[in-house]
Amino acid sequence: MRIAIGGISHETSTFVKTPTTRNDFESGFGLFRGQQIIERFTGANICVGGFIEGAKKHGFEVVPLLWTFAYPSGLIVREVYESLKNEFLQRLKDEESANGAVDGVLLDLHGAMVVEGIDDGDGDIIASVREVVGPDRPIIVTQDLHGNHSQFRVDQADAIIGFDTYPHIDMAERGREAADLIVATLSGDVNPVMALRQLPLFWNVPCQVTALPPMDELIRRVHDLELREGILSVTVATGFPWADVPDMGASVIVVADDDSTLARAAADELGDWIWENRHRWSCPPTSVREAIEKGVAGGEYPIVLADHADNTGGGSPGDSTEILRTFLDLQLTDAVVLYVVDPEVIEQAHAAGVGKRIAASVGGKSDPIQGPPVDMNAQVMSLSDGDFTYDGPMYAGLTGNMGRSAWLQQDDVSVVVVTAHEQPLGPAFARTLGIECEKMKYIAVKSAAHFRASFEKFAGVIINVDAEAIQTHDFAKLKYRKRQREFYPVEIKS
Ligand SMILES: [Zn+2]
């Protein structure tokens, strides 16, 4: 049995003006071809790592094609996408003409990829692979919890399997599940069929954390449904509201064994339950000052503020300034902001050198929505070229690069200024600069939830904050052009 593996992955925020370029794919996690994929991702906690483990378990041959992932950002430039896709498909065709047909394909995709002129990027790549392999060979796809699923992609794939965790820590597990399913399909043990139920609702990030109420109850229901006779896999996607596409929104996908009526009924059953409970996935915004007051009143430190409206992990520019300004205005001590994206200030800091003071206008340069720059007279505490190793649980063992970076400090407020658009998934990078997050009292992270997997271990309290920024969670403020339906709670009020 020979299974081709690979993927082109991106979470695209169409409200962000910066386009996603080839360089964004090549930096970030990088672009890997053929055997490089095996060398890089064997044992790694990502879906393709799970595909490789599945190959070992089942004894199938993996045919690694191309795998790439750009950090979330704006629309993908059309030619960049086309050239990546063409290379992917060409590698598949070359492999087949050299060594014979593959038996199936496992794709590691995100689910909210948008390309200039292609609203459903994931559907497009699945359909392109389908054109090469024809209708009979299985294509099984793994997707993030934040996919905007379309009927088109469901029609093109044999099965779609989404993450069950947020913060996402089950990527390798889902990859293994996909490998198990493709082997069972090719062995003739099962015949996967799918049903999609779309749900027109905005799902607030603090209500998506799968280990906590209310989301834990939903995940229990997902797992219960998966135990039912004839059900192979159940996926809930909370959607990605910052991609303005016709299929934006939450959804349920059920994969059943050779029974589309059963798949339909199960998707509707769970979809109806989610819809009936729609008020539970919505929560009121918290201002920066409210969050600090609440944290101080609780007295448990460090107080970790999640600046989710400027989550670089979701494609936001990462240079909004409200929290940094508030920390300085309140003269907080042992306070740190992770991170502010500002290459200009980094140039200044590197030119000045460690120990020197610089007068810098920090952040607020990408878009007026991000707030004005913060004028600082700051000391350069340390500098970095940006290399570090994730210490998990997310991406444990993988290396990352924040680009040229600097730790600046004014009074007792610190800010880590970086070049790369990547969220602080843990304190690992700050530690390379000399900052011990565990000893801080106030930590702001430009992340929505992924930081939890690492920061929860030592945080006194975690509060999601609605500071002014492009990826606002006040969904009524987002100016959609392509969203087709009325959504709860913006147009549908109750
Ligand atoms: Zn996600």
Boltz pocket constraint, residues with backbone or C-beta under 6 A from the ligand:
constraints:
  - pocket:
      binder: B
      contacts: [[A, 144], [A, 145], [A, 146], [A, 168]]
      max_distance: 6.0
